[in-house]
Each structure stands twice: as C-alpha cells, then as structure tokens.
Amino acid sequence: MMTRMLAACGHEVMAETDGAEALRRLKNDETIDVVMTSLEVPNLSGFELCWHARLLTHQRRPLYVIAMSSSYDDKKLVEALDSGADDFVRKPPQPAELSARLRAADRMVAAQRDLIRLATIDQLTGLKNRRAFFEEADTALAETAAPRAFAVVLFDIDHFKRINDSFGHDAGDAVLTEMGERIRACAGMGARLGGEEFALLLRDHDLAGAAALAERLRLAIEAEPFVTPSGPVPVTSSFGVAMVDDLRQLAAAMKMADVALYAAKTAGRNRVITSSRDPLTQGSHRLGAAA
C-alpha cells in the first residue's frame, strides 16, 4: 500500500519487509534519500533501523528518516525520534499529508547535501578540502581489514605568489580553479590542502607507478598555459612522492612526501622527487628524481 501511494506521487520506491534487508540495501545504495520504516518489522526493529540510518548521516551522507506506526502510544513517537528519526507518521497516512511530509524531506535532504558540500569541498577548485581528505583516508582505513599499499603525492604551484603579484589575484584564483580540473582528471583522491598546496592519495600504487602519474601531471601542467582574466599564464609545479604498505602510516607517508617536495623545490622546482625511506626504521632519506 505504501509503495503504491509513494509511486503515485512520482517517487522511486524500494520496498523491504525485513529490517535487516532494508539496512543492507540502505548501506549499499547511496542514492537513497529517504528511509520510511514501520516500528514493528522482523529481524531488525524500526527503532534499530532509525539508529543505524542516523549513523550513516554521521559519515556525511544526506538522509531523512521517517518512522511509521499504527500505534497511538506517544512513548513510541518519543522513542522513534530519540532513536534518530526526523519525522513520525501514523499508519495509514493520508496521501496529501504523506506528500507534504516528503516535500519537507526533500528540502531537508537538499539542505544537508549543500552543508556537506560546503564542509568537504574546496569551493575554488572543486576538490576535497584538507579535513575531508583526512576523513576519507580514515574511512578507507576503517573499511579495510588487511593492509594495502598506497602512495601520497604532495605538490604545489611554483612561485604562486609571483603569479598573484604579476597578474592579480583574479588570475591566481583562475589558476587554482583550472588546477582543480586537471587534478580531477587524474586517478586517486585529490585535495587542496590549503593555499597552492595539493595532494593525491593513490591506493594500490607502488612508488614507481605513483611517480609516473605525478610526472604525467607535471608535464600536463607545464605543457599548456592556464587561462586567466589577464591572459594565459605559464604554470609549473613541484612534486614529492612517498609510499607505505599500510594506510595506518598515513602521517608518516605525508611527512616523507613533504620532505621529498621540499627537496624538489630546493633542487630547482618543476620536478618530481620520490622518497623511499621506510617510516618504521631510522636512517637517512634516500631521494631520487623521477623526472
């Protein structure tokens, strides 16, 4: 009955009669915007489903939860809201009331999506911001049972202050915006860490593969001037690359890549330098140019 009512309002509906199956579908399908659950369902109660759904929103996922019950017990209403529900509907709902509540849900989901975007995406480049970069790395760590090799590429725009001083800050902003577009064309998770500093997180890459990707990006940046309001601006970048065998060593990898980036800048900029030091052992850095 609920499926027919919702479909008649133009909504795409996925119906389950089992709470555990509903939760499985919810976790595997991030296109779901609204969860409507009866409180009396088998295997996983509606209260538990509300609670699990609310945990998903803590992972920066927009989701609106509506609990339903044929009971007129106010204690159930309170418990459902305390369990994480955003709204409560008594069954069977009137079609006009249900449609109005779903319009409210749509407004709330759109607002949640905007807030998530503002909190996680750098507005100038369209890349993840520093906070989202580390949060996503932590999420990947939590979802991975066994260690996986990964590489970190840190890089920045050479003499960016000179670009701002010579062509103006509008030109500098245009360079950052186009840099975001070029980075998104690469594999891996790209982020703007701040100012003219950027990062790529590459899963299942060895050091040579990550350095080769960084070199391709370096050449692509150097090959074509960036379009700005002040005309085309030539841009180059310096890169530091590091690899470790376990995402738990992210902080060490970032430090190693940062040291390699510093070496690239002191060696003359516009180059890729790799760091192969094992972060768990003591010893000097061994740096090699990948360009």
C-alpha positions in Angstrom: 0.0 0.0 0.0 2.8 2.4 0.9 4.7 1.6 -2.3 1.6 2.3 -4.5 1.0 5.5 -2.6 4.6 6.8 -2.9 4.9 5.7 -6.6 1.7 7.6 -7.4 3.4 10.7 -6.1 6.3 10.2 -8.5 8.8 8.7 -6.1 11.1 5.7 -6.9 10.4 3.2 -4.2 12.4 0.2 -3.0 10.3 -1.9 -0.6 11.5 -4.4 2.0 9.6 -6.4 4.6 12.7 -7.3 6.7 14.6 -4.7 8.7 18.0 -6.3 8.3 17.5 -6.4 4.5 16.4 -2.8 4.5 19.6 -1.8 6.3 21.7 -3.8 3.9 20.1 -2.1 0.9 20.5 1.3 2.6 24.2 0.8 3.2 24.8 -0.4 -0.4 22.8 2.2 -2.2 23.9 5.8 -1.5 21.2 7.2 -3.9 18.5 6.6 -1.3 17.5 9.9 0.2 14.6 8.9 2.5 14.0 5.9 4.8 10.5 5.2 5.8 10.2 2.4 8.4 7.5 0.8 10.4 8.5 0.3 14.0 7.2 -3.3 14.0 9.3 -5.1 11.5 11.1 -8.5 11.8 14.8 -9.2 12.5 15.7 -5.5 13.0 13.2 -3.2 14.6 12.3 0.1 13.2 13.9 1.8 16.2 17.2 0.0 15.4 16.9 0.9 11.7 16.5 4.5 12.6 19.6 4.4 14.8 21.7 2.7 12.1 20.4 5.2 9.5 21.4 8.1 11.7 25.0 6.6 12.0 25.2 6.9 8.2 24.5 10.6 8.3 27.5 11.0 10.6 29.5 9.7 7.6 28.5 12.9 5.7 25.6 11.3 3.9 22.3 13.2 3.4 19.4 11.1 4.6 15.9 11.7 6.1 14.3 9.1 8.3 10.5 8.8 8.8 9.2 6.4 11.3 5.7 4.9 11.0 3.4 3.2 13.4 -0.3 2.3 13.7 0.0 2.7 17.4 -1.2 5.8 19.1 1.2 5.4 22.0 3.1 8.7 22.4 6.0 6.8 24.0 6.7 5.1 20.7 6.8 8.5 19.0 9.3 9.8 21.5 11.4 6.7 21.3 11.5 6.8 17.5 12.6 10.4 17.5 15.2 9.7 20.1 16.4 6.7 18.0 17.2 9.1 15.2 14.0 9.6 13.2 13.5 13.0 11.7 9.7 12.6 11.5 6.9 10.4 12.6 3.8 9.3 10.6 0.8 7.3 11.9 -0.3 4.5 9.7 -2.1 4.5 7.4 -1.1 8.1 6.4 -3.3 10.3 4.3 -1.9 10.7 0.7 -1.9 14.5 0.9 -0.2 14.5 4.3 2.4 12.0 3.2 3.2 14.0 0.1 3.6 17.2 2.2 6.0 15.4 4.6 8.1 14.1 1.7 8.3 17.6 0.2 9.7 18.7 3.6 12.1 15.7 3.5 13.3 16.8 0.0 14.0 20.3 1.3 16.0 18.9 4.3 18.0 16.5 2.2 18.9 19.3 -0.3 20.0 21.4 2.7 22.0 18.5 4.1 23.7 18.0 0.8 24.6 21.7 0.5 26.1 21.7 4.0 28.1 18.5 3.3 29.4 20.1 0.1 30.4 23.3 1.9 32.1 21.3 4.7 34.0 19.0 2.5 34.6 20.6 -0.9 37.0 23.4 -1.6 34.9 26.0 -3.4 37.6 27.3 -5.7 39.0 24.1 -7.1 36.1 21.6 -6.5 38.5 19.2 -4.8 38.1 17.8 -1.3 39.4 20.1 1.4 42.1 19.2 3.9 39.6 18.0 6.5 37.7 15.8 4.0 40.9 14.4 2.7 42.0 13.0 6.1 38.5 11.9 7.0 38.1 9.9 3.8 41.5 8.3 4.4 40.3 7.4 7.9 37.1 5.9 6.5 39.1 3.8 4.0 41.3 2.6 6.9 38.2 1.5 8.9 36.8 -0.3 5.8 40.0 -2.2 5.1 40.7 -5.3 7.1 44.2 -6.0 5.7 47.0 -3.6 5.0 47.1 -2.1 1.5 49.9 -0.3 -0.2 49.2 3.3 -1.1 51.1 6.3 -2.2 50.8 10.0 -1.3 51.7 12.7 -3.8 52.2 16.2 -2.4 52.7 19.2 -4.7 52.3 22.9 -5.0 52.4 25.6 -7.7 55.8 27.1 -8.2 56.1 30.8 -7.4 52.4 31.2 -6.9 52.9 34.5 -5.1 54.7 35.8 -8.2 51.6 34.9 -10.2 49.3 36.9 -7.9 51.7 39.8 -7.8 52.3 39.9 -11.6 48.8 39.1 -12.9 46.5 39.8 -10.0 44.5 37.7 -7.5 41.8 37.0 -10.1 44.4 35.3 -12.2 45.7 33.4 -9.2 42.1 32.2 -8.5 41.7 31.1 -12.1 44.9 29.2 -11.9 43.7 27.3 -8.8 40.4 26.6 -10.4 42.0 25.1 -13.6 44.4 23.2 -11.4 41.5 21.5 -9.8 40.1 20.5 -13.2 43.5 19.0 -14.2 43.9 17.1 -10.9 40.3 15.6 -11.2 41.4 14.1 -14.5 44.0 12.0 -12.6 43.5 8.8 -10.7 43.2 8.8 -7.0 41.6 11.1 -4.4 42.7 14.7 -5.0 42.5 17.5 -2.4 43.5 21.1 -1.9 45.3 21.2 1.4 45.5 24.9 1.6 46.8 27.9 -0.5 48.6 26.5 -3.5 49.2 23.1 -1.9 47.6 19.9 -3.2 47.6 16.2 -2.5 46.7 12.9 -4.2 46.0 9.7 -2.3 46.6 6.7 -4.6 45.6 3.2 -3.4 47.3 0.1 -4.6 50.2 2.1 -6.2 53.8 1.3 -5.9 56.4 4.1 -5.7 57.3 3.9 -9.4 53.6 4.0 -10.5 52.8 6.9 -8.3 55.9 8.8 -9.5 55.0 8.1 -13.1 51.5 9.5 -12.5 53.0 12.6 -10.8 55.3 13.1 -13.8 52.4 12.9 -16.2 50.5 15.5 -14.2 53.7 17.7 -14.0 54.1 17.6 -17.8 50.4 18.3 -18.4 50.6 21.4 -16.1 53.8 22.7 -17.8 52.7 22.0 -21.4 49.7 24.3 -21.6 49.4 27.8 -20.0 46.4 28.4 -17.7 43.6 30.6 -18.9 43.0 33.6 -16.7 41.3 37.0 -17.0 44.8 38.5 -17.5 45.6 36.2 -20.3 47.4 32.8 -20.5 49.7 32.2 -17.5 52.5 29.6 -17.7 52.5 27.4 -14.6 54.8 24.7 -13.2 54.6 22.5 -10.1 56.9 20.6 -7.8 56.1 17.1 -6.5 57.0 14.9 -3.6 56.0 11.2 -3.7 56.1 8.6 -0.9 54.7 5.1 -0.5 53.9 2.9 2.5 52.4 -0.5 2.9 49.6 0.4 5.3 47.2 3.3 5.4 47.7 3.4 9.2 51.0 5.0 8.3 49.4 8.0 6.6 51.0 10.6 8.8 54.4 9.1 8.1 53.8 9.0 4.4 52.7 12.6 4.4 55.9 13.6 6.2 58.0 11.6 3.8 56.2 13.2 0.8 56.6 16.6 2.3 60.4 16.1 2.7 60.6 15.0 -1.0 58.6 18.0 -2.1 61.0 20.3 -0.2 63.9 18.6 -2.0 62.2 19.1 -5.4 61.8 22.8 -4.6 65.4 23.3 -3.4 66.7 21.4 -6.5 65.2 23.9 -8.8 61.4 23.2 -8.8 59.3 21.8 -11.7 60.3 18.2 -10.9 59.2 15.0 -9.2 61.2 13.7 -6.3 60.4 10.3 -4.6 61.1 9.3 -1.0 61.7 5.6 -0.3 62.6 5.7 3.4 60.8 3.1 5.5 58.9 5.2 8.1 59.3 2.5 10.7 63.1 2.4 10.6 65.7 5.0 11.4 68.1 6.3 8.8 68.7 9.0 6.2 66.3 9.8 3.4 67.0 8.4 0.0 65.7 10.8 -2.6 65.6 10.2 -6.3 64.3 12.2 -9.2 61.6 10.5 -11.1 61.5 13.1 -13.9 
